[in-house]
Amino acid sequence: MCGIFGIYNHKDAARLTYLGLYALQHRGQESAGIVVSDTEHVTSHKGMGLVADVFSKGALNKLKGKIAIGHVRYSTTGSSDIKNAQPFLVKYSHGTLAIGHNGNLVNAKVMKDRLEKEGAIFQTTIDSEVIVHLIARSKKNNFVETIVDGLSQVKGAYSLVFLTEDKIVAARDPNGFRPLCLGKLDGVYVVASETCAFDLIQAKYIRDVEPGEILIIDQSGLKSIKPFPKANPSFCIFEFIYFARPDSRVFGKNVYVARKNMGEQLAKESPAKSAELVVPIPDSGICAGLGFAKKSKMPFEMAIIRNHYVGRTFIQPSQYVRDLGVKVKLNPVREIIKNKKIVVIEDSIVRGTTSRARIRTLKDAGVSQVHMRVSCPAHKFPCVYGIDFPNQKELIAFKKDIKKIRNFIGLDSLGYLSLEGLYKSVGIPKEKFCVACFTGRYPVKFDQGVNKSILER
């Protein structure tokens, strides 16, 4: 998951990076960090928690410089610990280097084992540090060449932003798994994971960073190089289903429109004719719910209310409180749904345990029938490219067919969007997507042993 941001040569670089990370908070809530440079000195501040909690006014005032990069983290590789917070900052023989990474390297363990045998000492458990060691050990002549050398040795998903004393560099893996875009503000360049970060700071979106492209932004302006062999695009389709903010454009398409299309397509493929109301699971099911209601000509009600002030660190000291966990985050409006037949729109079902608890809560509120429609296909395979899906044994659709899933969750009916329907909804040729979590066909090969913990059957 994770979100990255970078800006070059702006007097308010740290504050704009703070705002950019604020807009990207949905991509990671475990830690946040900013690194700035005044071309001579590099300063860093990072901490565990949300952007607003990590950065006080005093902390921002200490981040002086016109060059900055930032990162919000959700761990998929490496534990949730301050030592793993990014941007990761090091000093080495060629100066100072900071890196922010969104994605997962599928050969990180192999590379780390090799580097440690050669004498490298790792400070963290994140795969991103492998890239830093490869750059630091490169025999190439200049910084950009060392980046190319380092990235040519890793495999998997990476959207990256680097900072040195006098430049920022943005890079995207040859398959383009994760989004990364380029913008401009007050005549200076900005890069971010999603366009919603540009909207907040009033920057103009220029284009996406292309798969396999490296952008160098320094006092000479913007330079683009494409040093890697061309690969087939493998855009993560889950960005449209869940990750990205609805007001963002990712991979050239608006997320809100795509999700609403998913709902309309879902209503075509799997109508709920006996239902009286469409009720989305907030917030990720709202857009698809609107589409489903429109196509079904059925009333749409926000009959499940989300508590937006519940963070990931909510304390659960007893079984009694754990049992109330679903109600703490989502609560039904009884007066709207009592004695009604409803169709609940959900973005995905992973383990099924959360959905089961939600449906039990709805039935306790007096709903007479609950039909569920899911705006993507069934998840049967884990992701190794940066989504925190559990191992395959924990994926409910790997173990059970639709009838058994329906019975486990406690539904009157259950329907998923087809893969072809998902492609149609997004409006990008299907050959450009990675859909390994649905099909098990992984576009970048990896050592089965390296990822045994998530692929064990």
C-alpha positions as CSV (number, residue, x, y, z in Angstrom):
1,M,0.0,0.0,0.0
2,C,1.8,3.2,1.1
3,G,1.8,6.7,-0.5
4,I,4.7,8.8,-1.7
5,F,5.2,12.5,-2.5
6,G,8.0,14.7,-3.7
7,I,8.6,18.3,-4.7
8,Y,11.6,20.2,-6.0
9,N,12.6,23.8,-5.5
10,H,9.6,25.3,-3.7
11,K,10.0,27.6,-0.7
12,D,7.2,25.8,1.2
13,A,8.4,22.3,0.3
14,A,8.0,20.7,3.7
15,R,4.5,22.1,4.2
16,L,3.3,21.1,0.8
17,T,4.7,17.6,1.3
18,Y,2.8,17.5,4.6
19,L,-0.4,18.4,2.7
20,G,0.3,15.9,0.0
21,L,0.7,13.2,2.6
22,Y,-2.5,14.3,4.3
23,A,-4.3,13.7,1.0
24,L,-2.6,10.3,0.7
25,Q,-3.3,9.2,4.3
26,H,-5.7,6.5,3.1
27,R,-2.7,4.6,1.6
28,G,-1.0,4.2,4.9
29,Q,-1.8,4.9,8.6
30,E,1.1,3.2,10.4
31,S,3.8,5.9,10.0
32,A,4.6,9.1,8.2
33,G,7.8,10.9,7.3
34,I,9.3,13.9,5.5
35,V,12.9,14.5,4.4
36,V,14.0,17.9,3.2
37,S,17.2,19.4,1.7
38,D,18.5,22.9,1.4
39,T,21.1,21.6,-1.1
40,E,23.7,21.4,1.7
41,H,22.0,19.8,4.7
42,V,19.3,17.0,4.7
43,T,16.8,16.9,7.6
44,S,14.3,14.2,8.5
45,H,11.3,13.9,10.7
46,K,9.2,10.8,10.9
47,G,7.0,8.9,13.5
48,M,4.4,6.3,14.1
49,G,0.8,7.2,13.5
50,L,-1.2,9.6,11.3
51,V,0.3,12.6,9.4
52,A,-1.5,15.1,11.7
53,D,-0.1,13.4,14.8
54,V,3.5,13.0,13.5
55,F,3.9,16.6,12.3
56,S,3.4,19.4,14.8
57,K,3.9,23.0,13.7
58,G,7.3,23.0,15.5
59,A,8.4,19.8,13.6
60,L,7.5,21.4,10.3
61,N,9.3,24.6,11.1
62,K,12.5,22.6,11.6
63,L,12.3,21.1,8.1
64,K,14.0,23.8,6.1
65,G,14.8,23.5,2.4
66,K,13.2,23.7,-1.0
67,I,13.5,20.0,-1.9
68,A,11.4,17.4,-0.1
69,I,10.0,13.9,-0.2
70,G,7.4,12.2,2.0
71,H,5.9,8.8,2.7
72,V,2.9,7.3,4.5
73,R,3.3,3.6,5.3
74,Y,1.2,0.6,5.6
75,S,3.4,-2.4,6.2
76,T,3.4,-5.3,3.8
77,T,7.0,-6.2,4.2
78,G,8.7,-5.5,7.5
79,S,7.1,-5.0,10.9
80,S,5.1,-2.0,12.1
81,D,8.0,-0.3,13.9
82,I,9.6,3.2,13.9
83,K,12.8,1.8,12.4
84,N,10.8,0.8,9.3
85,A,9.2,4.2,8.9
86,Q,10.1,6.0,5.6
87,P,11.6,7.9,3.9
88,F,14.6,5.8,4.8
89,L,17.6,8.1,5.1
90,V,21.3,7.1,4.9
91,K,24.7,8.7,4.5
92,Y,27.2,6.9,2.3
93,S,30.4,7.6,0.3
94,H,28.6,9.7,-2.3
95,G,26.6,11.8,0.1
96,T,23.1,11.6,1.5
97,L,20.2,9.5,0.1
98,A,16.6,9.2,1.1
99,I,14.0,6.8,-0.4
100,G,10.3,6.4,-0.2
101,H,8.8,3.2,-1.6
102,N,5.3,2.0,-2.6
103,G,5.2,-1.7,-3.6
104,N,6.8,-5.0,-2.8
105,L,10.0,-6.6,-4.2
106,V,9.6,-10.3,-4.8
107,N,13.3,-11.1,-4.7
108,A,14.1,-9.0,-1.6
109,K,15.1,-12.0,0.6
110,V,17.4,-13.4,-2.1
111,M,19.1,-10.0,-2.6
112,K,19.3,-9.4,1.2
113,D,20.9,-12.8,1.8
114,R,23.5,-12.1,-0.9
115,L,24.2,-8.6,0.3
116,E,24.7,-9.8,3.9
117,K,27.1,-12.4,2.8
118,E,29.1,-9.6,1.1
119,G,29.2,-7.7,4.4
120,A,26.2,-5.4,4.2
121,I,24.5,-4.5,7.5
122,F,20.8,-3.9,7.4
123,Q,19.2,-1.4,9.8
124,T,15.5,-2.3,9.0
125,T,13.4,-5.2,7.9
126,I,11.9,-3.4,4.9
127,D,12.6,-4.5,1.4
128,S,13.2,-0.9,0.3
129,E,16.6,-1.0,2.1
130,V,17.8,-3.6,-0.4
131,I,17.6,-0.9,-3.1
132,V,19.7,1.5,-1.0
133,H,22.4,-1.1,-0.5
134,L,22.5,-1.9,-4.2
135,I,22.9,1.8,-5.0
136,A,25.6,2.3,-2.4
137,R,27.6,-0.6,-3.7
138,S,27.3,0.2,-7.4
139,K,30.5,0.9,-9.3
140,K,28.8,3.1,-11.8
141,N,30.0,6.7,-12.4
142,N,27.1,8.9,-11.4
143,F,24.1,8.8,-9.1
144,V,21.5,8.2,-11.8
145,E,23.6,5.3,-13.2
146,T,23.8,3.8,-9.7
147,I,20.0,3.9,-9.4
148,V,19.6,2.2,-12.8
149,D,22.2,-0.4,-11.7
150,G,20.4,-1.0,-8.4
151,L,16.9,-1.2,-9.8
152,S,18.0,-3.5,-12.6
153,Q,18.8,-6.1,-9.9
154,V,15.4,-6.1,-8.2
155,K,12.1,-7.6,-9.3
156,G,8.5,-6.8,-8.4
157,A,6.5,-3.7,-7.7
158,Y,8.0,-0.3,-7.0
159,S,7.0,3.3,-7.3
160,L,9.9,5.2,-5.8
161,V,10.9,8.7,-4.9
162,F,14.6,9.5,-4.0
163,L,16.1,12.6,-2.5
164,T,19.8,13.7,-2.5
165,E,21.2,17.1,-1.4
166,D,20.3,18.6,-4.8
167,K,17.7,16.6,-6.6
168,I,14.8,14.2,-6.5
169,V,14.4,11.1,-8.6
170,A,11.1,9.3,-9.3
171,A,11.0,5.8,-10.7
172,R,8.3,3.2,-11.6
173,D,8.9,-0.5,-12.2
174,P,8.7,-1.8,-15.8
175,N,5.3,-3.4,-15.2
176,G,3.8,-0.3,-13.6
177,F,2.1,-2.2,-10.8
178,R,1.6,0.9,-8.5
179,P,0.5,4.4,-9.7
180,L,2.8,7.4,-9.8
181,C,2.1,10.7,-11.4
182,L,3.8,14.0,-12.3
183,G,2.4,17.5,-11.7
184,K,3.5,21.1,-11.6
185,L,2.9,23.9,-9.1
186,D,4.2,27.5,-9.3
187,G,6.6,26.4,-12.1
188,V,8.1,23.5,-10.1
189,Y,7.7,19.8,-10.4
190,V,5.7,17.5,-8.1
191,V,5.3,13.7,-8.0
192,A,2.7,11.8,-6.0
193,S,1.1,8.4,-5.8
194,E,-2.3,9.8,-6.7
195,T,-3.7,13.0,-8.3
196,C,-5.8,13.8,-5.2
197,A,-2.5,15.1,-3.6
198,F,-2.2,17.5,-6.5
199,D,-5.7,18.7,-6.1
200,L,-5.2,19.6,-2.4
201,I,-2.1,21.8,-3.1
202,Q,-3.6,23.1,-6.4
203,A,-0.9,21.6,-8.6
204,K,-1.7,20.7,-12.2
205,Y,-1.6,17.1,-13.2
206,I,0.7,16.6,-16.2
207,R,0.9,12.9,-16.8
208,D,1.6,9.5,-15.2
209,V,5.2,8.4,-14.8
210,E,5.4,5.6,-17.3
211,P,6.2,2.0,-16.4
212,G,10.0,1.6,-16.5
213,E,10.6,5.3,-16.5
214,I,13.0,7.3,-14.3
215,L,12.5,11.0,-13.8
216,I,15.4,13.2,-12.7
217,I,14.4,16.6,-11.3
218,D,17.2,19.0,-10.5
219,Q,18.4,22.6,-11.3
220,S,18.6,21.6,-15.0
221,G,14.8,20.9,-15.0
222,L,13.2,17.5,-15.8
223,K,14.9,14.6,-17.5
224,S,13.3,11.3,-18.4
225,I,15.1,8.1,-19.1
226,K,13.8,4.6,-19.8
227,P,16.7,2.3,-19.2
228,F,15.0,-1.1,-18.7
229,P,13.7,-3.6,-21.2
230,K,10.1,-3.1,-22.0
231,A,7.7,-5.3,-20.1
232,N,4.0,-6.0,-20.4
233,P,1.9,-3.5,-18.2
234,S,0.6,-5.0,-15.0
235,F,-1.5,-2.3,-13.4
236,C,-2.9,-3.3,-10.0
237,I,-6.7,-3.4,-10.6
238,F,-7.3,-3.3,-6.9
239,E,-6.4,0.4,-7.0
240,F,-9.8,0.9,-8.7
241,I,-11.6,-1.5,-6.4
242,Y,-10.4,-0.2,-3.0
243,F,-7.0,1.5,-2.6
244,A,-7.3,4.8,-4.4
245,R,-9.4,7.8,-3.4
246,P,-12.5,8.2,-5.5
247,D,-11.5,11.7,-6.5
248,S,-8.1,10.5,-8.0
249,R,-7.2,9.5,-11.5
250,V,-5.0,6.4,-11.5
251,F,-3.6,4.8,-14.7
252,G,-5.4,7.6,-16.6
253,K,-8.9,6.8,-15.4
254,N,-11.1,8.4,-12.7
255,V,-11.7,6.1,-9.7
256,Y,-15.2,7.3,-8.9
257,V,-16.5,6.7,-12.4
258,A,-14.9,3.2,-12.5
259,R,-16.5,2.2,-9.2
260,K,-19.9,3.5,-10.2
261,N,-19.6,1.6,-13.4
262,M,-18.7,-1.6,-11.4
263,G,-22.0,-1.1,-9.5
264,E,-24.0,-0.8,-12.7
265,Q,-22.3,-3.8,-14.2
266,L,-22.9,-5.8,-11.0
267,A,-26.6,-5.0,-11.2
268,K,-26.7,-6.3,-14.7
269,E,-24.8,-9.5,-13.9
270,S,-26.3,-10.3,-10.5
271,P,-29.5,-8.4,-9.8
272,A,-31.2,-8.6,-6.4
273,K,-34.8,-8.5,-7.5
274,S,-36.4,-9.2,-4.1
275,A,-34.5,-6.4,-2.4
276,E,-36.1,-3.1,-1.5
277,L,-33.1,-0.9,-0.7
278,V,-29.5,-0.6,-1.8
279,V,-27.2,-0.1,1.2
280,P,-23.4,0.4,0.7
281,I,-20.7,-0.5,3.2
282,P,-19.0,2.8,3.8
283,D,-16.8,4.2,2.5
284,S,-15.5,2.0,-0.3
285,G,-18.9,0.5,-1.3
286,I,-20.6,3.9,-1.8
287,C,-19.7,4.5,-5.5
288,A,-20.5,1.0,-6.5
289,G,-23.7,1.2,-4.5
290,L,-24.8,4.3,-6.4
291,G,-24.2,2.5,-9.7
292,F,-26.1,-0.5,-8.5
293,A,-29.1,1.6,-7.3
294,K,-29.2,3.5,-10.6
295,K,-29.2,0.5,-12.8
296,S,-31.7,-1.4,-10.5
297,K,-33.9,1.7,-10.2
298,M,-34.0,0.9,-6.5
299,P,-33.8,3.4,-3.5
300,F,-30.3,4.1,-2.2
301,E,-29.8,4.6,1.5
302,M,-26.8,5.3,3.7
303,A,-28.2,3.0,6.3
304,I,-24.8,2.1,7.7
305,I,-23.0,4.9,9.4
306,R,-19.2,4.9,9.7
307,N,-17.4,6.3,12.7
308,H,-14.5,8.2,11.1
309,Y,-12.7,8.7,14.3
310,V,-11.7,5.0,14.8
311,G,-8.1,4.5,13.9
312,R,-6.1,1.3,13.4
313,T,-4.8,1.4,16.9
314,F,-8.2,1.0,18.6
315,I,-7.5,-0.8,21.9
316,Q,-9.4,-4.1,22.3
317,P,-8.6,-5.2,25.9
318,S,-11.2,-8.0,26.3
319,Q,-13.3,-10.5,24.3
320,Y,-16.4,-8.4,25.0
321,V,-14.9,-5.3,23.5
322,R,-13.5,-7.3,20.5
323,D,-17.0,-8.6,19.8
324,L,-18.2,-4.9,19.7
325,G,-15.4,-4.0,17.2
326,V,-17.7,-4.0,14.1
327,K,-20.2,-1.7,15.9
328,V,-17.5,0.7,16.9
329,K,-16.7,1.4,13.3
330,L,-20.0,0.8,11.5
331,N,-23.5,1.2,13.0
332,P,-26.8,0.6,11.2
333,V,-29.8,3.0,11.2
334,R,-32.5,0.8,12.5
335,E,-35.4,3.0,11.4
336,I,-34.5,2.8,7.8
337,I,-33.8,-1.0,7.5
338,K,-36.1,-2.6,10.0
339,N,-38.3,-5.3,8.4
340,K,-36.7,-4.4,5.0
341,K,-35.1,-6.6,2.4
342,I,-31.8,-5.0,1.5
343,V,-28.9,-5.5,-0.9
344,V,-25.6,-4.7,0.7
345,I,-22.8,-3.5,-1.6
346,E,-19.3,-4.4,-0.6
347,D,-16.0,-3.8,-2.4
348,S,-14.5,-7.2,-1.5
349,I,-14.6,-10.2,0.8
350,V,-11.2,-11.4,2.0
351,R,-11.5,-13.7,5.1
352,G,-15.2,-13.3,5.4
353,T,-15.1,-12.8,9.2
354,T,-15.7,-9.1,9.1
355,S,-18.6,-9.5,6.6
356,R,-20.1,-12.2,8.8
357,A,-20.1,-9.8,11.9
358,R,-21.6,-7.0,9.8
359,I,-24.5,-9.1,8.6
360,R,-25.2,-10.4,12.1
361,T,-25.4,-6.7,13.2
362,L,-27.8,-5.9,10.4
363,K,-30.1,-8.9,11.2
364,D,-30.0,-7.9,14.9
365,A,-31.2,-4.5,13.8
366,G,-34.3,-6.1,12.3
367,V,-33.5,-6.6,8.6
368,S,-35.7,-9.3,7.1
369,Q,-33.4,-10.3,4.2
370,V,-29.7,-9.4,3.4
371,H,-28.4,-9.9,-0.1
372,M,-24.8,-9.1,-0.7
373,R,-23.2,-8.0,-4.0
374,V,-19.4,-7.6,-4.3
375,S,-17.9,-5.2,-6.8
376,C,-15.0,-7.4,-7.8
377,P,-14.4,-11.2,-8.4
378,A,-13.7,-13.6,-5.5
379,H,-10.2,-13.3,-4.0
380,K,-8.6,-16.7,-4.2
381,F,-4.8,-15.9,-4.3
382,P,-2.6,-13.7,-2.2
383,C,-0.8,-10.6,-3.5
384,V,3.0,-10.5,-3.5
385,Y,3.3,-7.0,-5.1
386,G,2.2,-4.8,-2.2
387,I,-1.4,-5.6,-1.0
388,D,-1.7,-7.0,2.5
389,F,-3.8,-10.0,1.6
390,P,-3.4,-12.9,4.0
391,N,-2.0,-16.3,3.0
392,Q,-4.0,-18.4,0.8
393,K,-5.4,-20.7,3.5
394,E,-7.1,-17.6,5.1
395,L,-8.8,-16.5,1.9
396,I,-12.4,-17.7,2.2
397,A,-13.0,-18.0,-1.6
398,F,-10.0,-20.3,-1.9
399,K,-11.6,-22.7,0.6
400,K,-15.3,-22.3,-0.1
401,D,-17.7,-22.0,-3.1
402,I,-20.3,-19.2,-3.3
403,K,-22.9,-21.3,-1.5
404,K,-20.6,-22.1,1.4
405,I,-19.5,-18.4,1.6
406,R,-23.1,-17.3,1.6
407,N,-23.9,-19.7,4.4
408,F,-20.8,-18.8,6.5
409,I,-21.6,-15.0,6.3
410,G,-25.3,-15.5,6.9
411,L,-26.7,-14.1,3.6
412,D,-29.9,-14.7,1.7
413,S,-28.0,-14.4,-1.6
414,L,-24.5,-13.5,-2.7
415,G,-23.1,-12.3,-6.1
416,Y,-19.7,-11.2,-7.3
417,L,-18.8,-9.0,-10.3
418,S,-17.2,-11.1,-13.1
419,L,-13.6,-10.4,-14.2
420,E,-14.8,-9.4,-17.6
421,G,-17.4,-7.1,-16.0
422,L,-14.6,-5.5,-13.9
423,Y,-12.4,-4.9,-17.0
424,K,-15.4,-3.3,-18.8
425,S,-16.2,-1.1,-15.8
426,V,-12.6,0.4,-15.6
427,G,-12.3,1.0,-19.3
428,I,-8.7,0.0,-19.8
429,P,-7.7,-3.0,-22.0
430,K,-7.6,-6.1,-19.8
431,E,-4.1,-7.1,-20.9
432,K,-2.7,-4.1,-19.0
433,F,-3.8,-5.3,-15.6
434,C,-2.4,-7.5,-12.9
435,V,-5.3,-9.7,-11.6
436,A,-3.2,-12.3,-9.9
437,C,-5.4,-12.1,-6.7
438,F,-8.3,-13.4,-8.7
439,T,-6.6,-15.8,-11.2
440,G,-3.3,-16.9,-9.6
441,R,-1.4,-15.8,-12.8
442,Y,1.5,-13.7,-11.5
443,P,3.0,-11.4,-14.1
444,V,6.5,-11.3,-12.4
445,K,7.9,-14.7,-11.4
446,F,9.3,-15.2,-8.0
447,D,10.9,-18.0,-5.9
448,Q,8.1,-20.0,-4.3
449,G,10.3,-20.5,-1.2
450,V,10.7,-16.7,-0.7
451,N,6.9,-16.3,-0.4
452,K,6.1,-19.6,1.2
453,S,4.3,-18.0,4.1
454,I,1.6,-16.5,2.0
455,L,1.4,-19.0,-0.8
456,E,1.2,-22.2,1.3
457,R,-1.7,-24.3,0.3
